[in-house]
Amino acid sequence: MYVHVGDDVLVRSNEIIAILDKQTVNDSKELQELLDRRKSELVSLANGSFKSLVITSTHMYLSPVAIATLKKRALSEILVNS
């Protein structure tokens, strides 16, 4: 199933590797380096400041949706398909 990550973008729930909050992304030097190295895979869905980072095998999405909301959406998709 799919998880809406913002700006009319849907991501397959089984493709999501991680969902990280903005504070974690901003505080981690390693994540900042990862974002810099993989700029071509970075998709900003937030107009301005993002609230979370959704990582898949092919893209990294800067999402305007809060991490708690994304986790609920992902978990509800997993529970529905179990």
N, C-alpha and C positions, 0 to 999 in steps of 0.2 A: 504494500500500500504506500501511500504518499503522505508527506508531511509538508504543510505550507510553511515556508521559511521567510516569507515577506515578498512584497512587490509582485504578486501573482506567480511566484516561483514555487514549484512543487519538486520535492526530492524524494526518491524512493527511500522508505524507512530502513531497508536493509543495506543501503549504500552509506548511511551515516556512520562515520567512524567516531566522531566526538562532537559534543556541543559544549562550548566554553563561554563563560561570562566575560564581559568587557574588562573587568578588573584583572582577571587572570591573564588575559591577553596583554594588557598594558604593563603588568608587573613582571612578565616573563621575558627575559632577554632572548632566550631560545626561540620562543614563539615569534618575537619581533624579527629575528633572523630568518625564520622559516617563511614568514610573510614577505620579507624582502627578496628571498631567493626564488619564491614561487609566485611572483607578481602576475604572471600570465594566467594563473589559475584562480586568482582572487577576483571575486565578483562582489561589488558593493551594492547592496539592496537598500541601504539606509541613506536617506537624504540628510546628510550631515553625520551626526554621531550614531554609531552602532551600539546595540545592546548585547549582542552575542556573536560568536563565530561558530559556524557550522562547517565541519570538515568532512568531505567525502573523498573517495579515491581519485576523483578527477577535478574537483573544485573546492574552493574555500569561500564561503559566503559570509559577508559582514551583514548581519541581519538586524533590522529594527525591532524584532520581536524579542521579548525578554526570555531568558534561559528557562525560567519556570514554565512558561507557556509552551515553548518548543518541546521540553521534556514531556509535558502532559500530552501533547499531540503525538509524539513518537510512541509513548507508552500506550496510548489508547489504540493506536494502529496495531501494535504488537498484540495487545489483549484481544482485539477484534479478530485477528487472524489466527489465534491459537486454537 
